[in-house]
């Protein structure tokens, strides 16, 4: 045993610490870029009137665009710069240019919708009046009521403003939406594209405008995939044709690039185009356009092209003023980085996966209001996505009526996704008996040792966000995988009711229908709150992906391996915790590790070959006399045992302390003081004075994971002066597995990793 420890210690010295590799664009780089851009716009704002340098013919337009960019970049509406800009915009009088009216409306809706209600109403009425009603360009907007024959850029901004106004409750006439939709459909080319003027040549920026316009206008006037007829909800209606949008996306996908506006002269409207790409990606739920990760690629290019000293961008032609160019770039970076809440899982070769096309969008908007955070959703193609790509979203939504036909690779990817911390939310819609049967079979194959169970009333999924009206409950089934329920399944329609959850439908619905829609929204929000802890990674954060089994290395002087100790209290309830900790050691410290999962009984002679053993669980247990003797021999020969109580399980913690006392009745069990060297950087780890801990608390009918900062808590066993056992009464394992849930008391992931690495380094160097 001692010889093995010397080899591992020398391995530490040989390998040292890894040199960081040159990394691609990440969230931190984007945050820095955004802050530099904000600082630049602040520096250009007039200290006299709160505005920015304007174009003579469009007074207020640049100020509105800059203010919109600052608001979307996270600058508070109460910030003095924003308040000065709002006062400037309110002092303009009645604007008469479409761009200015639209941008001003977008700003008022984003900043102070209630305070600006009269102005928003005024602008909406002006935009409705300004919409062209004659035969030529009917349904479009021009620069003003009296200027021009209508164009797609003005028309796009008018629709964006009307869209945001209606979201806050300002009524827009159905005729306005119908005329707009007809205009864009009539103007679309055979190849799916649009041009600024007929015959002027199609461009990427105008195609983005067309997709945006059709998504917005169609969402206002289409019958929908679910509807209310004679006071009753009808799910799974006949879906209206979506071909115009798909043809446009195909055109854009074939020519997609972030370095220029496809079809335009070099440099022309490049940043305006990127702002359009952001809208297309967000409104259609696409992470990829034409195989390109539009946000990652666009962010990488924008960060590289930003002026390193002043923080601005330069454009060409109409966007050449740095304030305009910087605003477009900032809107792309800020709006495009919104955290992904969940994704629809596309499956099969038909549209069965998407029976209610607006459902996920509507529930996302509902959760945004509850969490007071801008969020987004995506579509993930199960046949094309890798596990790494699946892990970009914390929750997958699987819906359908027909039997599932997953390929072996899809099934394997889904299994790995769930093992690596993912969450599956599924429903059988449209009386989908075939889907129900095939889904249950799929779960049985993926989790042969865990069955779908009806989740009881005290499960947090029922009240994580709020109370569900008992008159409209749905059965929810779950599978407990690792540290939490990782699959939630509803055999009845939920998405049908989310589809109906727009403001106008809710206001016009019979009271009972509206209540059922709200109940289904609450169920959906509860599941998402439980699955994510309301904590979402940033768009560019890449989750760690660890495959343990089969990743074996020869145990030599440069290889570290940790075995897990078996017992009857849930010894492998967090199967990837150790593997993920070792992966972190490899990534952060440059150590050579073997991530093979191996569970050994205390009596197994092979245990003596491992200097490090890990133990965790969630239930009470008791070692047999021969197991106690074997564990005593392991520790007396220099072995080191460390672990935790999963989700701060008191029964397991009490049992573990009792067993240590039974094995070593004369040894001292201590609480490690805050100044213990294990919390220091002395062994190559981290200085840890405070750590963040989540504690579940019921609040306002839901469950809140209260986050507090504490001195780290570890306990240990002193064996002849040597710290031979280190134990955390707070959860480490579920945090290491990325599975910690709202009802799991323990350290947050970052601090669990730091504590785990410190314990590992301390143990190896004793």
KEKOLTOR-837883 format. One line per 4 residues: number of its first residue (from 1); for each residue y, z, x of C-alpha. Coordinates in steps of 0.001 Angstrom, whole numbers, plus 500000, padded with zeros to 6 digits. Each point is the difference from the previous one (the first is absolute). Layout:
NUM> Y/Z/X  ...
END
This chain:
1> 500000/500000/500000  502534/500946/502664  499151/496830/501959  500711/497873/496959
5> 503356/501740/499559  500964/499223/503618  499155/496342/499474  502154/499803/496889
9> 502904/501776/501672  499834/497614/502936  499920/497191/497448  503286/501276/498673
13> 501480/499908/503469  498605/496548/500748  501198/498413/496785  503304/501874/499711
17> 502251/498709/497253  500159/496475/498647  503050/497882/500656  501460/498853/496700
21> 499408/496334/499363  502803/497690/498982  500080/500457/496233  500911/497549/497265
25> 502752/500808/497545  499640/503441/498440  501746/502145/497418  502022/501879/502600
29> 501455/496796/501435  500990/498871/496499  501594/503370/499252  502091/499738/503150
33> 501005/496454/499098  501033/501083/496502  502079/502870/501349  501807/497683/502428
37> 500738/497579/497158  501306/502819/497792  502251/501156/502824  501344/496462/500434
41> 500837/499599/496308  501702/503396/500004  502114/498935/502971  501169/496859/498196
45> 500976/501759/496768  503726/500302/499356  501276/503552/500281  502851/499019/497672
49> 498287/498536/496917  496265/500625/500638  499140/496306/499999  498917/497388/502509
53> 501733/496806/501042  499697/497676/497011  499825/496283/499387  503206/499008/498251
57> 498332/498272/497077  497471/502796/499393  501895/503317/500078  497583/502921/499940
61> 496936/497923/500844  499585/501076/503636  500806/503622/499168  497363/500000/497254
65> 497398/498403/502306  500662/502506/502812  499900/502938/497576  496726/498757/498501
69> 498501/499789/503491  501095/503545/500870  498585/501416/496761  496649/498277/500504
73> 499905/501194/503594  500052/503597/498785  503687/500874/500223  500745/502455/497199
77> 502197/499030/497093  501972/503163/500811  500678/498880/503556  503782/499647/500526
81> 499607/496385/501136  498074/499081/496842  502434/501850/497762  502924/498201/501626
85> 498256/496666/499446  499242/500831/496361  503636/500875/499398  500955/496677/501562
89> 497648/498084/497699  501214/501850/496903  503595/499172/500862  499443/496238/500038
93> 500697/499503/496336  497802/497574/498118  498262/497708/502530  499457/496391/498950
97> 497599/498648/502643  496255/500086/499424  499123/501212/503492  502540/502813/499809
101> 499074/501077/496463  496296/499976/500878  500353/501905/503271  502375/502500/498464
105> 497490/500614/497194  497166/500485/502495  502077/502605/501839  500971/501910/496845
109> 496366/500053/498801  498791/501270/503383  502699/502624/500536  501349/501530/496803
113> 498554/498256/496953  501138/502572/497450  503490/500407/501399  500372/496204/500215
117> 498394/499246/496637  503080/498412/498446  500555/497768/503026  496347/498962/500047
121> 500169/499158/496299  503159/497991/500591  498371/498044/502830  496844/499296/498002
125> 502059/498591/497130  501949/497853/502480  496782/498658/501558  498571/499159/496593
129> 503196/498165/499091  500068/498193/503355  496453/498654/499629  500198/496249/499467
133> 499078/499062/496463  500657/496258/500150  497451/497276/500570  500560/499697/503773
137> 498559/502947/501964  499475/501905/496786  498987/503593/500803  501549/500017/503485
141> 503114/501661/501416  502809/498464/502013  502499/501653/502350  502080/500937/496969
145> 500352/499112/496336  502361/497153/500800  498758/498957/503445  496976/497832/500794
149> 497040/498698/498097  497531/502740/500851  497785/500632/503018  496921/501996/500846
153> 501606/502485/502360  502553/501245/497466  497272/499925/497348  497703/502145/502125
157> 502616/502705/500559  500942/500030/496316  496366/500651/499069  499647/502730/502633
161> 502997/501777/498500  498766/499638/496413  496569/501224/501071  501403/503207/501522
165> 502351/500538/497068  497156/499801/497505  497966/502414/502116  502636/502680/499455
169> 500135/499317/496266  502724/497374/499533  498838/497457/497437  499778/496344/501054
173> 499438/497439/497269  496629/498299/499830  501780/496652/499791  501481/500548/503469
177> 496541/500501/501481  498561/497005/498119  502741/497649/501130  499662/501186/503589
181> 496226/499585/500068  500229/496510/498481  502596/499014/502616  497810/501000/502935
185> 496891/498378/498521  501865/496748/499328  501449/499936/503522  496698/500563/501799
189> 498707/497039/502036  496478/498647/499669  499040/501678/503272  501090/503398/498669
193> 503330/500184/501846  503696/500132/499098  503126/498632/501612  503560/501342/499850
197> 501162/496866/498179  497735/497224/498640  499253/497582/502825  501332/502298/502754
201> 496596/500850/501448  497822/503032/499360  500452/503121/502116  498178/503266/500453
205> 502993/502001/498794  500099/498097/496692  496243/500311/499541  500365/503765/500481
209> 502785/499911/497420  497785/498093/497567  497083/502403/500350  502331/502971/499521
213> 501654/498444/496961  496707/499144/498288  498443/503404/500678  503048/501742/498527
217> 500615/497726/497005  496321/499557/499106  499536/503751/500033  502695/500332/497343
221> 498836/497405/497480  496273/499365/500459  497679/501458/497408  498248/501993/502696
225> 496329/500624/500638  500127/502941/497594  502105/500183/496861  500711/502060/496917
229> 499038/498337/496721  500550/501718/496652  500498/503329/501744  496773/499792/502004
233> 499398/499222/503653  498051/496838/500781  498716/499894/503555  498859/497047/502074
237> 501892/497288/498162  499964/496365/500996  501996/499723/503209  502908/497608/500179
241> 500003/497339/502687  501268/501185/503389  499611/496621/501694  503679/499466/500870
245> 500143/503141/502120  496663/499275/501686  501043/496437/500920  503237/501327/501470
249> 498132/502592/502053  497651/497304/501287  502999/497888/501096  501522/502983/501769
253> 496690/501039/501552  499417/496601/501590  503432/500071/501668  500429/503715/500494
257> 501883/501250/503023  502436/502837/500601  501949/498237/502739  501815/497485/497780
261> 500599/498957/496400  497290/497345/499303  501544/496654/499111  503528/500979/501071
265> 501956/499120/503102  499258/502248/502967  501568/503407/499453  501410/499222/496582
269> 499615/502818/497468  497342/501644/502180  500868/503596/499119  500650/499111/496356
273> 496506/498483/500003  498434/503152/501495  501612/502074/497260  498314/497628/497529
277> 496636/500354/501774  500238/503768/499582  500447/499613/496241  497093/497572/499702
281> 497680/502283/501946  501008/503091/498060  500096/498502/496483  496667/498192/500350
285> 498247/502800/501901  499172/497759/502945  499707/501413/503481  499195/496541/501361
289> 501747/496713/499304  498062/497042/501337  497903/502310/502138  503079/501581/501577
293> 500854/503692/499682  503521/499253/498827  501476/503446/500565  498454/500710/503384
297> 500922/496573/501336  503501/500068/498525  500712/503518/501234  498808/499149/503497
301> 502315/496985/500185  503006/501803/498510  499689/502951/502364  499776/497604/502930
305> 503082/498025/498910  502235/502954/499166  502982/500425/502294  498967/502814/502315
309> 503493/501416/500421  501660/499730/496591  496975/499841/497670  500998/496877/498063
313> 498333/496650/499397  501614/496582/500164  499361/497260/497481  500978/496356/499618
317> 502472/498484/497544  500509/502055/496847  498237/503013/501488  501773/499802/503368
321> 502263/503044/499406  498026/502848/501635  500523/502306/497000  498279/497482/497694
325> 497217/499195/502467  499408/503680/500722  499860/500852/496298  497312/497382/499320
329> 497977/501174/503009  500376/503621/498976  498886/499254/496441  496853/498329/501339
333> 499157/502839/502398  500773/502822/497574  498545/498661/496751  496986/498381/501637
337> 498882/503208/501700  499524/501942/496759  496733/501956/500177  496966/498420/498340
341> 498777/502268/497214  496866/498044/499087  498492/496547/499760  498112/497953/497447
345> 496626/499007/501395  499394/496332/499308  496317/499289/499422  497941/497064/498796
349> 501098/496416/499545  501864/500308/496700  502790/502132/498590  497808/502868/498823
353> 501598/502306/502594  503451/499422/498482  499599/500328/496225  503317/501839/499706
357> 502271/498422/502563  503033/502299/499700  498067/503258/499709  500057/501098/503631
361> 503645/499006/500310  500969/502074/496964  498080/503087/501123  501552/499696/503454
365> 503478/499970/498468  499075/503067/497930  498821/501871/503112  503170/498981/501840
369> 502056/501887/497438  497746/503060/500161  499993/500163/503795  503598/498786/500407
373> 498853/497575/502647  500021/496202/500203  496392/498766/500125  498121/496745/499959
377> 496540/498666/499166  497853/497186/501306  497083/497739/499230  497036/500123/502386
381> 497371/497250/499992  496678/501782/500380  498248/496866/501270  502524/499408/502789
385> 501221/503479/500947  498643/501913/502974  499532/503760/499945  503150/500356/502080
389> 501926/498057/497369  498522/502050/497165  501128/503157/501779  503608/498819/499827
393> 500040/501279/496417  499100/503584/499046  498568/499087/496586  498084/496947/498813
397> 500026/499209/496286  496856/498257/498762  500001/498686/496438  498001/497509/497977
401> 497875/499180/496997  497246/497892/501529  497232/501131/502342  501078/500488/503606
405> 498599/497532/502511  500888/501533/503348  498622/498367/503116  498150/502299/502438
409> 503049/499837/502283  502396/500982/497194  497762/502896/499080  499716/501155/503602
413> 503767/499739/500482  500654/502053/496875  497568/502676/501177  501657/500191/503405
417> 503452/500049/498418  499039/503057/497954  498403/501714/503000  503179/499442/502007
421> 502266/501715/497494  500523/497386/497291  499950/500664/496260  498590/497871/497174
425> 501495/500102/496495  497924/497879/497610  499900/499145/496318  497883/497926/497667
429> 502500/498130/497848  499586/497907/496857  496807/501785/498882  498459/499016/503307
433> 496404/501151/499604  498825/497582/502704  502630/501302/502410  499063/503589/499181
437> 496314/499474/500756  500648/498078/503227  502585/502512/501214  497623/502917/499518
441> 497331/498094/501927  502484/499242/502775  500929/503670/500335  496351/501002/500102
445> 499419/497614/502904  503089/501147/501908  499465/503716/499292  496239/500484/499562
449> 500376/503775/500367  502982/500414/497644  500042/499077/496336  502933/499194/497735
453> 500813/503206/498140  502304/500680/497093  503030/501700/501521  500510/503430/498389
457> 503290/501128/498410  500887/502140/503034  499775/497095/502451  503471/499323/501513
461> 499792/496362/498957  500814/501120/496464  503275/501709/500878  501018/498927/503522
465> 503191/498434/498645  500228/501212/496422  498174/501007/496834  498234/497312/497992
469> 500451/499993/496231  496572/501282/498821  500066/497557/497086  499725/497060/502392
473> 497639/501165/502715  497654/497555/501700  496731/500969/501702  500348/500026/503778
477> 496994/499966/502304  500065/500706/503709  497972/499952/503187  500549/502741/502553
481> 499931/498432/503428  500903/501950/503104  502754/502523/499260  501110/498899/496574
485> 499270/497859/496988  500416/496533/501525  499091/497882/496970  501463/500385/496503
489> 498630/497775/497256  501080/499527/496395  497583/498067/497751  502828/499285/497527
493> 503246/498020/500152  502899/501502/501894  501656/496910/501470  500413/498542/496500
497> 502401/502823/499180  501770/499825/503373  500602/496332/499201  502029/501104/496978
501> 501998/502615/501908  503298/498182/500315  503145/501512/498509  500411/497450/497218
505> 496388/500245/498774  500050/503789/500066  503222/500112/498003  498639/497613/497363
509> 496485/501481/499744  498825/502213/497139  500143/503683/501065  496217/500362/500301
513> 499703/496891/502164  502869/501124/502222  498322/503384/500453  496714/498386/500982
517> 501774/497741/502511  501707/503044/501516  496690/501900/500141  498343/497132/501871
521> 502957/499878/502393  499537/503717/500654  496281/499529/500686  500795/497227/502452
525> 502740/502022/501702  497673/503014/500253  497332/497954/501744  502511/498500/502437
529> 501547/503400/500745  496563/501500/500632  498914/497065/502158  503096/499855/502193
533> 501439/503542/499972  503247/498117/499283  500088/499304/503744  499956/496327/500938
537> 500089/498468/503443  502730/497586/500916  499371/496288/499591  499413/499277/503698
541> 497924/503091/500782  496501/498834/500875  497288/502491/498999  497443/501012/502567
545> 496635/498370/499380  496942/501682/501440  496384/498905/499816  497765/502760/501314
549> 496365/499099/499546  498602/497710/502620  502987/500436/502325  497994/501624/502732
553> 500835/500293/503681  497921/501378/502795  500801/503682/500418  501532/500152/503468
557> 502806/501715/501857  502666/498093/498069  498589/500276/496494  500669/502742/497465
561> 497721/500557/497026  500080/502728/497359  497023/500971/497878  500277/501552/496547
565> 498124/503169/499104  497883/499919/496849  499837/502809/497426  499716/500357/496235
569> 503699/500243/499177  501053/496334/500072  499484/499266/503682  500785/496284/499660
573> 502423/499977/497065  502632/498352/502196  497765/497616/501959  502761/498124/501838
577> 502155/502946/501072  498529/500298/503504  499829/496231/500463  503662/499655/499089
581> 500985/502841/502329  498167/498333/502877  501608/496678/499145  503381/501736/500227
585> 499038/501458/503366  499112/496520/501186  503222/498527/498650  502466/502753/500956
589> 498431/501406/503162  498140/497012/501416  496662/501859/500017  496654/498271/499825
593> 498157/501297/496953  496804/499452/498080  500779/500085/496272  496367/500049/498918
597> 499420/502370/497078  497256/502497/500771  499082/503073/497956  497771/502550/501744
601> 498439/503239/498857  500768/503060/502129  496320/500112/500961  499933/496405/501286
605> 499500/500062/503787  502268/496956/500300  502942/502217/499085  499966/501415/503523
609> 500930/496555/501354  503378/500083/498250  502793/502238/501288  501918/499566/496750
613> 498776/500569/496456  501945/499749/496759  499405/501923/496794  501616/499765/496571
617> 499112/500420/496341  501215/500969/496562  497287/502364/498663  498432/503285/500976
621> 496913/499770/502234  497734/502155/502139  498223/499248/503265  496370/500972/500405
625> 499162/502571/502725  498644/497310/502344  503168/497922/499455  502172/502976/500901
629> 498006/500554/503203  500241/496316/500924  503752/499915/499409  500453/503157/502075
633> 498131/498331/502879  502176/496861/499675  503261/501946/500210  498812/502400/502722
637> 499103/497005/502173  503558/498688/499828  500030/498011/496791  503176/499793/497940
641> 500075/500010/496208  503044/499064/497934  500644/499020/496410  501706/500791/496727
645> 499602/500941/496375  500270/496754/498012  503016/500248/497694  500367/503660/501075
649> 496757/500907/498228  499874/503790/499884  496241/500158/499321  499286/497941/503117
653> 502510/501893/502157  498546/503346/498940  496450/498790/500672  500924/498612/503426
657> 501708/503229/501084  497017/502000/498723  497540/497855/501968  502017/500306/503218
661> 500067/503774/499553  496241/500037/499395  499321/497915/503118  502382/501964/502255
665> 500518/503444/498419  501765/501327/503097  502280/496996/500605  503621/499964/498933
669> 501195/497677/497210  503731/499455/500392  502948/498117/498529  501490/497880/502771
673> 503645/500978/500585  502721/497300/499754  500498/500126/503782  496306/499377/500769
677> 499551/497251/502555  497968/497934/497540  503278/499246/498203  501701/498897/503219
681> 500097/496726/501918  498376/501670/503035  496774/498040/499619  501583/496594/499422
685> 500454/500324/496253  502956/501059/497858  502397/502916/499743  499398/501221/496448
689> 502324/502725/498783  500073/499010/496331  497625/498015/497811  500330/498503/496530
693> 497609/501325/497353  499398/498762/496464  499318/502606/497316  499129/498942/496428
697> 502286/501360/497301  500205/499300/496285  503486/498943/498946  501472/498389/496888
701> 496582/499271/498555  498777/498328/503203  498819/500899/503483  502387/499980/502928
705> 498849/500162/503589  502614/502393/501360  500685/499314/503668  500959/502946/502184
709> 500493/500480/503730  498047/502855/501571  498870/501223/503386  496561/498400/500471
713> 497098/502223/498975  496794/500066/502001  497372/502678/500407  497400/500435/502708
717> 497113/501879/501559  500394/501547/503454  496700/500036/501850  500257/502028/503227
721> 503661/499075/500239  499417/496298/499319  501226/498386/496800  496710/498454/498885
725> 500737/499296/496326  503212/498691/498429  500279/499867/496214  502740/498828/497625
729> 500014/501706/496592  502261/497125/498847  498690/496478/499558  499817/497681/502989
733> 497074/497802/498983  501368/498325/496888  503287/499337/501757  498089/498423/502896
737> 498076/497925/497478  503265/498971/498264  498434/501296/496778  502123/503098/499387
741> 500872/500313/496310  502620/501920/498038  497613/502897/499444  498948/500201/503674
745> 501764/502758/501934  500378/499152/503635  501897/498327/502792  501568/496584/499537
749> 498329/497200/501926  502378/499839/502972  499769/503725/500690  496243/500097/499385
753> 499631/497307/502652  502208/501853/502466  498151/503283/499465  496633/498257/500283
757> 500957/498310/503264  501335/503256/501454  496779/501807/499129  497984/497154/501522
761> 501989/499993/503257  499952/503797/500211  496223/500111/499528  499338/497367/502657
765> 502096/501748/502625  498735/503593/499688
END
